[in-house]
């Protein structure tokens, strides 16, 4: 027992003290947004850096949000920036079509009834930074904080618009009548 206590004390004495000197924090106002499919939505976060070294920071998304996101270019976040003076930074999402449509003709003459469950795209928005002094090729990043984000995709019912079909039928009828009238006049 005494040996274990002695080893523990030695371990505590010689334990290297690790102190963060670089990083970035994130300030947010929302964890979910209602969005429409086919739209583009941008959300603003604040990036701050309470540490001693300037960083080039950016946002990135994970989960369902990763492939539909596009963030601003990295921004310089000066050392000593607190959360009250966070630098506004946007990340945008292009919302895909997620609800089924019943179409009569190759993607035309469609309707949507919105009887399915609401689609929720989930993931995290991460405040990341580019460490200084990285040589070679590839991309190295450091992550500091992540916040959850849910995009609730709204389903908009759509009635089938038959106007183009009626116009096509009217055009075909007029074309046939014009051919018949030409043949009779000859």
mmCIF file of the C-alpha atoms, coordinates in Angstrom:
data_MODEL
# 
_entry.id   MODEL 
# 
loop_
_atom_site.group_PDB 
_atom_site.id 
_atom_site.type_symbol 
_atom_site.label_atom_id 
_atom_site.label_alt_id 
_atom_site.label_comp_id 
_atom_site.label_asym_id 
_atom_site.label_entity_id 
_atom_site.label_seq_id 
_atom_site.pdbx_PDB_ins_code 
_atom_site.Cartn_x 
_atom_site.Cartn_y 
_atom_site.Cartn_z 
_atom_site.occupancy 
_atom_site.B_iso_or_equiv 
_atom_site.pdbx_formal_charge 
_atom_site.auth_seq_id 
_atom_site.auth_comp_id 
_atom_site.auth_asym_id 
_atom_site.auth_atom_id 
_atom_site.pdbx_PDB_model_num 
ATOM 1   C CA . UNK A 1 1   ? 0.000   0.000  0.000    1.00 0.00 ? 1   UNK A CA 1 
ATOM 2   C CA . UNK A 1 2   ? 2.850   2.354  0.882    1.00 0.00 ? 2   UNK A CA 1 
ATOM 3   C CA . UNK A 1 3   ? 4.589   1.606  -2.420   1.00 0.00 ? 3   UNK A CA 1 
ATOM 4   C CA . UNK A 1 4   ? 1.426   2.477  -4.334   1.00 0.00 ? 4   UNK A CA 1 
ATOM 5   C CA . UNK A 1 5   ? 1.080   5.740  -2.404   1.00 0.00 ? 5   UNK A CA 1 
ATOM 6   C CA . UNK A 1 6   ? 4.754   6.572  -2.995   1.00 0.00 ? 6   UNK A CA 1 
ATOM 7   C CA . UNK A 1 7   ? 4.397   5.844  -6.744   1.00 0.00 ? 7   UNK A CA 1 
ATOM 8   C CA . UNK A 1 8   ? 1.299   8.028  -6.887   1.00 0.00 ? 8   UNK A CA 1 
ATOM 9   C CA . UNK A 1 9   ? 3.134   10.937 -5.211   1.00 0.00 ? 9   UNK A CA 1 
ATOM 10  C CA . UNK A 1 10  ? 6.128   10.561 -7.563   1.00 0.00 ? 10  UNK A CA 1 
ATOM 11  C CA . UNK A 1 11  ? 3.748   10.433 -10.539  1.00 0.00 ? 11  UNK A CA 1 
ATOM 12  C CA . UNK A 1 12  ? 2.060   13.671 -9.383   1.00 0.00 ? 12  UNK A CA 1 
ATOM 13  C CA . UNK A 1 13  ? 5.393   15.453 -8.918   1.00 0.00 ? 13  UNK A CA 1 
ATOM 14  C CA . UNK A 1 14  ? 6.759   14.492 -12.309  1.00 0.00 ? 14  UNK A CA 1 
ATOM 15  C CA . UNK A 1 15  ? 3.480   14.727 -14.211  1.00 0.00 ? 15  UNK A CA 1 
ATOM 16  C CA . UNK A 1 16  ? 4.020   17.159 -17.043  1.00 0.00 ? 16  UNK A CA 1 
ATOM 17  C CA . UNK A 1 17  ? 1.672   20.074 -16.715  1.00 0.00 ? 17  UNK A CA 1 
ATOM 18  C CA . UNK A 1 18  ? -0.142  20.646 -19.979  1.00 0.00 ? 18  UNK A CA 1 
ATOM 19  C CA . UNK A 1 19  ? -1.540  24.069 -20.625  1.00 0.00 ? 19  UNK A CA 1 
ATOM 20  C CA . UNK A 1 20  ? -3.406  25.025 -23.755  1.00 0.00 ? 20  UNK A CA 1 
ATOM 21  C CA . UNK A 1 21  ? -1.780  27.951 -25.542  1.00 0.00 ? 21  UNK A CA 1 
ATOM 22  C CA . UNK A 1 22  ? -3.696  27.837 -28.814  1.00 0.00 ? 22  UNK A CA 1 
ATOM 23  C CA . UNK A 1 23  ? -7.287  27.220 -29.742  1.00 0.00 ? 23  UNK A CA 1 
ATOM 24  C CA . UNK A 1 24  ? -10.577 28.728 -30.718  1.00 0.00 ? 24  UNK A CA 1 
ATOM 25  C CA . UNK A 1 25  ? -13.992 28.911 -29.091  1.00 0.00 ? 25  UNK A CA 1 
ATOM 26  C CA . UNK A 1 26  ? -17.445 29.152 -30.647  1.00 0.00 ? 26  UNK A CA 1 
ATOM 27  C CA . UNK A 1 27  ? -20.447 31.265 -29.665  1.00 0.00 ? 27  UNK A CA 1 
ATOM 28  C CA . UNK A 1 28  ? -23.891 30.290 -30.973  1.00 0.00 ? 28  UNK A CA 1 
ATOM 29  C CA . UNK A 1 29  ? -27.503 31.428 -30.770  1.00 0.00 ? 29  UNK A CA 1 
ATOM 30  C CA . UNK A 1 30  ? -29.344 28.393 -32.156  1.00 0.00 ? 30  UNK A CA 1 
ATOM 31  C CA . UNK A 1 31  ? -29.209 24.631 -32.138  1.00 0.00 ? 31  UNK A CA 1 
ATOM 32  C CA . UNK A 1 32  ? -32.004 24.130 -34.681  1.00 0.00 ? 32  UNK A CA 1 
ATOM 33  C CA . UNK A 1 33  ? -33.474 25.932 -37.671  1.00 0.00 ? 33  UNK A CA 1 
ATOM 34  C CA . UNK A 1 34  ? -36.541 25.323 -39.826  1.00 0.00 ? 34  UNK A CA 1 
ATOM 35  C CA . UNK A 1 35  ? -35.495 25.247 -43.492  1.00 0.00 ? 35  UNK A CA 1 
ATOM 36  C CA . UNK A 1 36  ? -37.099 24.630 -46.886  1.00 0.00 ? 36  UNK A CA 1 
ATOM 37  C CA . UNK A 1 37  ? -35.829 22.022 -49.289  1.00 0.00 ? 37  UNK A CA 1 
ATOM 38  C CA . UNK A 1 38  ? -33.988 23.439 -52.278  1.00 0.00 ? 38  UNK A CA 1 
ATOM 39  C CA . UNK A 1 39  ? -33.048 26.573 -50.339  1.00 0.00 ? 39  UNK A CA 1 
ATOM 40  C CA . UNK A 1 40  ? -29.729 27.922 -49.145  1.00 0.00 ? 40  UNK A CA 1 
ATOM 41  C CA . UNK A 1 41  ? -29.475 28.816 -45.453  1.00 0.00 ? 41  UNK A CA 1 
ATOM 42  C CA . UNK A 1 42  ? -26.588 30.555 -43.688  1.00 0.00 ? 42  UNK A CA 1 
ATOM 43  C CA . UNK A 1 43  ? -26.067 30.553 -39.935  1.00 0.00 ? 43  UNK A CA 1 
ATOM 44  C CA . UNK A 1 44  ? -23.713 32.953 -38.155  1.00 0.00 ? 44  UNK A CA 1 
ATOM 45  C CA . UNK A 1 45  ? -21.527 31.815 -35.282  1.00 0.00 ? 45  UNK A CA 1 
ATOM 46  C CA . UNK A 1 46  ? -18.963 33.787 -33.315  1.00 0.00 ? 46  UNK A CA 1 
ATOM 47  C CA . UNK A 1 47  ? -15.347 32.617 -33.136  1.00 0.00 ? 47  UNK A CA 1 
ATOM 48  C CA . UNK A 1 48  ? -13.134 33.756 -30.296  1.00 0.00 ? 48  UNK A CA 1 
ATOM 49  C CA . UNK A 1 49  ? -9.632  33.032 -29.064  1.00 0.00 ? 49  UNK A CA 1 
ATOM 50  C CA . UNK A 1 50  ? -8.879  33.483 -25.354  1.00 0.00 ? 50  UNK A CA 1 
ATOM 51  C CA . UNK A 1 51  ? -5.378  32.039 -25.807  1.00 0.00 ? 51  UNK A CA 1 
ATOM 52  C CA . UNK A 1 52  ? -1.987  33.691 -26.321  1.00 0.00 ? 52  UNK A CA 1 
ATOM 53  C CA . UNK A 1 53  ? -1.499  32.971 -30.020  1.00 0.00 ? 53  UNK A CA 1 
ATOM 54  C CA . UNK A 1 54  ? -3.364  34.309 -33.081  1.00 0.00 ? 54  UNK A CA 1 
ATOM 55  C CA . UNK A 1 55  ? -5.103  31.599 -35.123  1.00 0.00 ? 55  UNK A CA 1 
ATOM 56  C CA . UNK A 1 56  ? -6.683  31.234 -38.544  1.00 0.00 ? 56  UNK A CA 1 
ATOM 57  C CA . UNK A 1 57  ? -10.046 29.739 -37.626  1.00 0.00 ? 57  UNK A CA 1 
ATOM 58  C CA . UNK A 1 58  ? -12.972 28.380 -39.611  1.00 0.00 ? 58  UNK A CA 1 
ATOM 59  C CA . UNK A 1 59  ? -16.184 26.403 -39.233  1.00 0.00 ? 59  UNK A CA 1 
ATOM 60  C CA . UNK A 1 60  ? -16.860 22.911 -40.506  1.00 0.00 ? 60  UNK A CA 1 
ATOM 61  C CA . UNK A 1 61  ? -19.846 20.596 -40.256  1.00 0.00 ? 61  UNK A CA 1 
ATOM 62  C CA . UNK A 1 62  ? -20.174 16.900 -39.485  1.00 0.00 ? 62  UNK A CA 1 
ATOM 63  C CA . UNK A 1 63  ? -22.855 14.241 -39.802  1.00 0.00 ? 63  UNK A CA 1 
ATOM 64  C CA . UNK A 1 64  ? -25.754 14.814 -42.209  1.00 0.00 ? 64  UNK A CA 1 
ATOM 65  C CA . UNK A 1 65  ? -24.595 18.435 -42.566  1.00 0.00 ? 65  UNK A CA 1 
ATOM 66  C CA . UNK A 1 66  ? -21.083 17.727 -43.849  1.00 0.00 ? 66  UNK A CA 1 
ATOM 67  C CA . UNK A 1 67  ? -21.873 17.232 -47.543  1.00 0.00 ? 67  UNK A CA 1 
ATOM 68  C CA . UNK A 1 68  ? -24.346 20.116 -47.771  1.00 0.00 ? 68  UNK A CA 1 
ATOM 69  C CA . UNK A 1 69  ? -22.191 22.752 -46.046  1.00 0.00 ? 69  UNK A CA 1 
ATOM 70  C CA . UNK A 1 70  ? -19.892 25.489 -47.284  1.00 0.00 ? 70  UNK A CA 1 
ATOM 71  C CA . UNK A 1 71  ? -18.083 27.668 -44.775  1.00 0.00 ? 71  UNK A CA 1 
ATOM 72  C CA . UNK A 1 72  ? -16.378 31.021 -45.166  1.00 0.00 ? 72  UNK A CA 1 
ATOM 73  C CA . UNK A 1 73  ? -12.643 31.092 -45.710  1.00 0.00 ? 73  UNK A CA 1 
ATOM 74  C CA . UNK A 1 74  ? -10.535 30.914 -42.507  1.00 0.00 ? 74  UNK A CA 1 
ATOM 75  C CA . UNK A 1 75  ? -10.409 34.190 -40.566  1.00 0.00 ? 75  UNK A CA 1 
ATOM 76  C CA . UNK A 1 76  ? -7.723  35.601 -38.331  1.00 0.00 ? 76  UNK A CA 1 
ATOM 77  C CA . UNK A 1 77  ? -8.925  35.415 -34.738  1.00 0.00 ? 77  UNK A CA 1 
ATOM 78  C CA . UNK A 1 78  ? -6.524  37.540 -32.675  1.00 0.00 ? 78  UNK A CA 1 
ATOM 79  C CA . UNK A 1 79  ? -5.123  36.251 -29.404  1.00 0.00 ? 79  UNK A CA 1 
ATOM 80  C CA . UNK A 1 80  ? -7.058  37.405 -26.349  1.00 0.00 ? 80  UNK A CA 1 
ATOM 81  C CA . UNK A 1 81  ? -10.413 37.746 -28.161  1.00 0.00 ? 81  UNK A CA 1 
ATOM 82  C CA . UNK A 1 82  ? -13.120 36.981 -25.602  1.00 0.00 ? 82  UNK A CA 1 
ATOM 83  C CA . UNK A 1 83  ? -16.603 35.634 -26.340  1.00 0.00 ? 83  UNK A CA 1 
ATOM 84  C CA . UNK A 1 84  ? -18.149 39.106 -26.025  1.00 0.00 ? 84  UNK A CA 1 
ATOM 85  C CA . UNK A 1 85  ? -16.021 40.239 -28.986  1.00 0.00 ? 85  UNK A CA 1 
ATOM 86  C CA . UNK A 1 86  ? -16.344 37.057 -31.031  1.00 0.00 ? 86  UNK A CA 1 
ATOM 87  C CA . UNK A 1 87  ? -15.707 37.425 -34.775  1.00 0.00 ? 87  UNK A CA 1 
ATOM 88  C CA . UNK A 1 88  ? -18.914 36.681 -36.785  1.00 0.00 ? 88  UNK A CA 1 
ATOM 89  C CA . UNK A 1 89  ? -18.385 33.746 -39.158  1.00 0.00 ? 89  UNK A CA 1 
ATOM 90  C CA . UNK A 1 90  ? -20.940 32.039 -41.374  1.00 0.00 ? 90  UNK A CA 1 
ATOM 91  C CA . UNK A 1 91  ? -21.479 28.506 -42.528  1.00 0.00 ? 91  UNK A CA 1 
ATOM 92  C CA . UNK A 1 92  ? -24.059 27.929 -45.258  1.00 0.00 ? 92  UNK A CA 1 
ATOM 93  C CA . UNK A 1 93  ? -26.104 24.861 -46.134  1.00 0.00 ? 93  UNK A CA 1 
ATOM 94  C CA . UNK A 1 94  ? -27.713 23.949 -49.456  1.00 0.00 ? 94  UNK A CA 1 
ATOM 95  C CA . UNK A 1 95  ? -30.797 21.965 -48.489  1.00 0.00 ? 95  UNK A CA 1 
ATOM 96  C CA . UNK A 1 96  ? -31.433 19.042 -50.853  1.00 0.00 ? 96  UNK A CA 1 
ATOM 97  C CA . UNK A 1 97  ? -34.835 17.813 -51.993  1.00 0.00 ? 97  UNK A CA 1 
ATOM 98  C CA . UNK A 1 98  ? -35.765 15.201 -49.400  1.00 0.00 ? 98  UNK A CA 1 
ATOM 99  C CA . UNK A 1 99  ? -39.500 14.648 -49.807  1.00 0.00 ? 99  UNK A CA 1 
ATOM 100 C CA . UNK A 1 100 ? -41.084 12.397 -52.409  1.00 0.00 ? 100 UNK A CA 1 
ATOM 101 C CA . UNK A 1 101 ? -43.094 13.809 -55.275  1.00 0.00 ? 101 UNK A CA 1 
ATOM 102 C CA . UNK A 1 102 ? -45.590 11.863 -57.363  1.00 0.00 ? 102 UNK A CA 1 
ATOM 103 C CA . UNK A 1 103 ? -44.895 12.851 -60.970  1.00 0.00 ? 103 UNK A CA 1 
ATOM 104 C CA . UNK A 1 104 ? -46.903 11.797 -64.024  1.00 0.00 ? 104 UNK A CA 1 
ATOM 105 C CA . UNK A 1 105 ? -44.328 12.561 -66.710  1.00 0.00 ? 105 UNK A CA 1 
ATOM 106 C CA . UNK A 1 106 ? -40.524 12.395 -66.204  1.00 0.00 ? 106 UNK A CA 1 
ATOM 107 C CA . UNK A 1 107 ? -40.357 14.862 -63.332  1.00 0.00 ? 107 UNK A CA 1 
ATOM 108 C CA . UNK A 1 108 ? -43.220 17.013 -64.622  1.00 0.00 ? 108 UNK A CA 1 
ATOM 109 C CA . UNK A 1 109 ? -46.829 17.317 -63.505  1.00 0.00 ? 109 UNK A CA 1 
ATOM 110 C CA . UNK A 1 110 ? -45.908 16.510 -59.906  1.00 0.00 ? 110 UNK A CA 1 
ATOM 111 C CA . UNK A 1 111 ? -47.736 16.647 -56.604  1.00 0.00 ? 111 UNK A CA 1 
ATOM 112 C CA . UNK A 1 112 ? -46.651 16.212 -52.987  1.00 0.00 ? 112 UNK A CA 1 
ATOM 113 C CA . UNK A 1 113 ? -48.945 15.337 -50.090  1.00 0.00 ? 113 UNK A CA 1 
ATOM 114 C CA . UNK A 1 114 ? -46.481 15.644 -47.144  1.00 0.00 ? 114 UNK A CA 1 
ATOM 115 C CA . UNK A 1 115 ? -47.636 12.501 -45.392  1.00 0.00 ? 115 UNK A CA 1 
ATOM 116 C CA . UNK A 1 116 ? -44.121 11.415 -44.372  1.00 0.00 ? 116 UNK A CA 1 
ATOM 117 C CA . UNK A 1 117 ? -42.341 12.177 -41.115  1.00 0.00 ? 117 UNK A CA 1 
ATOM 118 C CA . UNK A 1 118 ? -40.410 15.447 -41.011  1.00 0.00 ? 118 UNK A CA 1 
ATOM 119 C CA . UNK A 1 119 ? -36.817 15.054 -42.213  1.00 0.00 ? 119 UNK A CA 1 
ATOM 120 C CA . UNK A 1 120 ? -34.213 16.290 -39.740  1.00 0.00 ? 120 UNK A CA 1 
ATOM 121 C CA . UNK A 1 121 ? -30.607 16.774 -40.843  1.00 0.00 ? 121 UNK A CA 1 
ATOM 122 C CA . UNK A 1 122 ? -28.353 16.439 -37.795  1.00 0.00 ? 122 UNK A CA 1 
ATOM 123 C CA . UNK A 1 123 ? -24.715 17.111 -37.100  1.00 0.00 ? 123 UNK A CA 1 
ATOM 124 C CA . UNK A 1 124 ? -22.306 19.428 -35.375  1.00 0.00 ? 124 UNK A CA 1 
ATOM 125 C CA . UNK A 1 125 ? -20.681 22.700 -36.311  1.00 0.00 ? 125 UNK A CA 1 
ATOM 126 C CA . UNK A 1 126 ? -17.055 22.656 -35.251  1.00 0.00 ? 126 UNK A CA 1 
ATOM 127 C CA . UNK A 1 127 ? -14.805 25.631 -34.617  1.00 0.00 ? 127 UNK A CA 1 
ATOM 128 C CA . UNK A 1 128 ? -11.439 24.543 -36.002  1.00 0.00 ? 128 UNK A CA 1 
ATOM 129 C CA . UNK A 1 129 ? -8.131  26.280 -36.580  1.00 0.00 ? 129 UNK A CA 1 
ATOM 130 C CA . UNK A 1 130 ? -5.086  25.873 -38.763  1.00 0.00 ? 130 UNK A CA 1 
ATOM 131 C CA . UNK A 1 131 ? -2.000  25.361 -36.593  1.00 0.00 ? 131 UNK A CA 1 
ATOM 132 C CA . UNK A 1 132 ? 1.091   27.390 -37.462  1.00 0.00 ? 132 UNK A CA 1 
ATOM 133 C CA . UNK A 1 133 ? 4.314   25.780 -38.575  1.00 0.00 ? 133 UNK A CA 1 
ATOM 134 C CA . UNK A 1 134 ? 2.809   22.824 -40.421  1.00 0.00 ? 134 UNK A CA 1 
ATOM 135 C CA . UNK A 1 135 ? 5.180   21.737 -43.158  1.00 0.00 ? 135 UNK A CA 1 
ATOM 136 C CA . UNK A 1 136 ? 4.837   19.254 -45.966  1.00 0.00 ? 136 UNK A CA 1 
ATOM 137 C CA . UNK A 1 137 ? 1.637   18.408 -47.743  1.00 0.00 ? 137 UNK A CA 1 
ATOM 138 C CA . UNK A 1 138 ? -1.844  17.683 -46.529  1.00 0.00 ? 138 UNK A CA 1 
ATOM 139 C CA . UNK A 1 139 ? -4.009  19.633 -44.164  1.00 0.00 ? 139 UNK A CA 1 
ATOM 140 C CA . UNK A 1 140 ? -3.670  19.647 -40.426  1.00 0.00 ? 140 UNK A CA 1 
ATOM 141 C CA . UNK A 1 141 ? -6.324  21.244 -38.267  1.00 0.00 ? 141 UNK A CA 1 
ATOM 142 C CA . UNK A 1 142 ? -6.999  21.581 -34.596  1.00 0.00 ? 142 UNK A CA 1 
ATOM 143 C CA . UNK A 1 143 ? -10.493 21.519 -33.175  1.00 0.00 ? 143 UNK A CA 1 
ATOM 144 C CA . UNK A 1 144 ? -11.600 23.337 -30.106  1.00 0.00 ? 144 UNK A CA 1 
ATOM 145 C CA . UNK A 1 145 ? -15.356 23.182 -29.634  1.00 0.00 ? 145 UNK A CA 1 
ATOM 146 C CA . UNK A 1 146 ? -18.376 21.713 -31.395  1.00 0.00 ? 146 UNK A CA 1 
ATOM 147 C CA . UNK A 1 147 ? -22.026 22.644 -31.077  1.00 0.00 ? 147 UNK A CA 1 
ATOM 148 C CA . UNK A 1 148 ? -25.015 20.567 -32.193  1.00 0.00 ? 148 UNK A CA 1 
ATOM 149 C CA . UNK A 1 149 ? -27.177 21.696 -35.101  1.00 0.00 ? 149 UNK A CA 1 
ATOM 150 C CA . UNK A 1 150 ? -30.444 20.287 -36.420  1.00 0.00 ? 150 UNK A CA 1 
ATOM 151 C CA . UNK A 1 151 ? -31.991 21.498 -39.656  1.00 0.00 ? 151 UNK A CA 1 
ATOM 152 C CA . UNK A 1 152 ? -35.715 20.702 -39.686  1.00 0.00 ? 152 UNK A CA 1 
ATOM 153 C CA . UNK A 1 153 ? -36.692 20.434 -43.349  1.00 0.00 ? 153 UNK A CA 1 
ATOM 154 C CA . UNK A 1 154 ? -40.198 21.740 -43.888  1.00 0.00 ? 154 UNK A CA 1 
ATOM 155 C CA . UNK A 1 155 ? -42.410 19.835 -46.327  1.00 0.00 ? 155 UNK A CA 1 
ATOM 156 C CA . UNK A 1 156 ? -44.495 22.060 -48.564  1.00 0.00 ? 156 UNK A CA 1 
ATOM 157 C CA . UNK A 1 157 ? -47.555 20.361 -50.073  1.00 0.00 ? 157 UNK A CA 1 
ATOM 158 C CA . UNK A 1 158 ? -47.821 20.765 -53.803  1.00 0.00 ? 158 UNK A CA 1 
ATOM 159 C CA . UNK A 1 159 ? -50.882 20.280 -55.972  1.00 0.00 ? 159 UNK A CA 1 
ATOM 160 C CA . UNK A 1 160 ? -50.490 18.851 -59.432  1.00 0.00 ? 160 UNK A CA 1 
ATOM 161 C CA . UNK A 1 161 ? -50.669 21.710 -61.941  1.00 0.00 ? 161 UNK A CA 1 
ATOM 162 C CA . UNK A 1 162 ? -52.272 20.356 -65.091  1.00 0.00 ? 162 UNK A CA 1 
ATOM 163 C CA . UNK A 1 163 ? -52.116 23.688 -66.969  1.00 0.00 ? 163 UNK A CA 1 
ATOM 164 C CA . UNK A 1 164 ? -49.042 22.644 -69.042  1.00 0.00 ? 164 UNK A CA 1 
ATOM 165 C CA . UNK A 1 165 ? -50.844 19.409 -70.015  1.00 0.00 ? 165 UNK A CA 1 
ATOM 166 C CA . UNK A 1 166 ? -53.960 21.338 -71.067  1.00 0.00 ? 166 UNK A CA 1 
ATOM 167 C CA . UNK A 1 167 ? -51.809 23.752 -73.095  1.00 0.00 ? 167 UNK A CA 1 
ATOM 168 C CA . UNK A 1 168 ? -50.058 20.830 -74.800  1.00 0.00 ? 168 UNK A CA 1 
ATOM 169 C CA . UNK A 1 169 ? -53.394 19.198 -75.643  1.00 0.00 ? 169 UNK A CA 1 
ATOM 170 C CA . UNK A 1 170 ? -54.722 22.515 -77.007  1.00 0.00 ? 170 UNK A CA 1 
ATOM 171 C CA . UNK A 1 171 ? -51.582 22.948 -79.103  1.00 0.00 ? 171 UNK A CA 1 
ATOM 172 C CA . UNK A 1 172 ? -51.880 19.422 -80.533  1.00 0.00 ? 172 UNK A CA 1 
ATOM 173 C CA . UNK A 1 173 ? -55.594 19.988 -81.322  1.00 0.00 ? 173 UNK A CA 1 
ATOM 174 C CA . UNK A 1 174 ? -54.769 23.296 -83.070  1.00 0.00 ? 174 UNK A CA 1 
ATOM 175 C CA . UNK A 1 175 ? -51.988 21.629 -85.039  1.00 0.00 ? 175 UNK A CA 1 
ATOM 176 C CA . UNK A 1 176 ? -54.320 18.806 -86.163  1.00 0.00 ? 176 UNK A CA 1 
ATOM 177 C CA . UNK A 1 177 ? -57.065 21.302 -87.086  1.00 0.00 ? 177 UNK A CA 1 
ATOM 178 C CA . UNK A 1 178 ? -54.604 23.397 -89.081  1.00 0.00 ? 178 UNK A CA 1 
ATOM 179 C CA . UNK A 1 179 ? -53.417 20.292 -91.000  1.00 0.00 ? 179 UNK A CA 1 
ATOM 180 C CA . UNK A 1 180 ? -57.026 19.250 -91.728  1.00 0.00 ? 180 UNK A CA 1 
ATOM 181 C CA . UNK A 1 181 ? -57.954 22.778 -92.878  1.00 0.00 ? 181 UNK A CA 1 
ATOM 182 C CA . UNK A 1 182 ? -54.908 22.934 -95.196  1.00 0.00 ? 182 UNK A CA 1 
ATOM 183 C CA . UNK A 1 183 ? -55.814 19.600 -96.790  1.00 0.00 ? 183 UNK A CA 1 
ATOM 184 C CA . UNK A 1 184 ? -59.435 20.726 -97.345  1.00 0.00 ? 184 UNK A CA 1 
ATOM 185 C CA . UNK A 1 185 ? -58.418 24.027 -98.902  1.00 0.00 ? 185 UNK A CA 1 
ATOM 186 C CA . UNK A 1 186 ? -56.246 22.276 -101.491 1.00 0.00 ? 186 UNK A CA 1 
# 
